[in-house]
Amino acid sequence: MSDTKTITNTQKAIVTGASGGIGQAIARELDKAGYTLYLHGRNKLALECLKDSLEGQHHLLVGDLNDNNIQKRLLATAFELGPIDLLVNNAGVSGFGELADCGSDMLANQVQTNLIAPMLFTQKFVQHSLALRQHDCKIVNVGSAFGAIGFAGFSGYCASKFGLRGFTEALSRELADTAIKVCYFAPRATQTSLNSDAVTQLNISLGNAVDSVDEVAEQFMVFLNSNKTRKTLGWPEKLFVRLNGCLPEVVDMALRKKLSTIRTFTHKVTQESL
């Protein structure tokens, strides 16, 4: 379940979903910053390739976070040599299509992977951290701009990320009198393998700006080194998040104009699945 090397750095971090996309880019930035990393993923070969490309001496945590027993085992390994300074809950899945056409397994998997698994993993992490009475520990949950803006075609994904944002906010307030700081980092559309061809074409048709994983990771480090607890990337996404919180009707009208374009691509997904 694990592959370890001797720890040499003082700052230690767990990064879930580190085998590709945003997680891999964040791992590279943390490596540059001198962290000793526990790189989590389900693909051991991909994690080994990542570890070999980094400068520091790091560790692999291989397993499915949807399995409660594996969560326990991975965290026991990570905490074996002392406290962890940073947990980056990045592992997640996406899904695109109209709700009426989405399979129940796909919807359940989105909620399980994007919300339930990080909640339970964080719970165990907090228990370990409190037991060690450690100081200056930080948890960063990687969400999405869609965790604050409900978007047609992404109802399951939005539900899971809205939930993750609410969980982060509640836990941050719950642990406000401890040394554990809980934060929410929300990228906008990003170039990753999670995006289907339909989603890529949808972003092009709507004129949505799409960030590279390296741009997201750079902004993650800026956020990590700040005192902020929330950050949404991109414009007009930041504006829409604010508007959706206080004037959701304005966002309703703006996105209603895009619905016919969105349906063009959700219908393509439905036809391809038949």
Protein Blocks (a to p, Z undefined) as FASTA:
>chain_A
ZZcdddfbfbdcddehklgcjllmmmmmmmmnopacddddfblklmmmmmmmpmbdcddd
eddfkbmklmmmmmmmmmmnoccfbdcdfbccddeddfklpcfklmmmmmmmmmmmmmmm
mmmmmmmmmmnopghiacddddbfklmbccehilmmmmmmmmmmmmmmmmmmmmmmmcbd
cddddddddddfklcfklmmmmmmnopacddfklmmmmmmmmmmmmbfbdcedjfklmmm
mmmmmmmmlmmmmmmmmmmmmmmmmmmmmmmmZZ
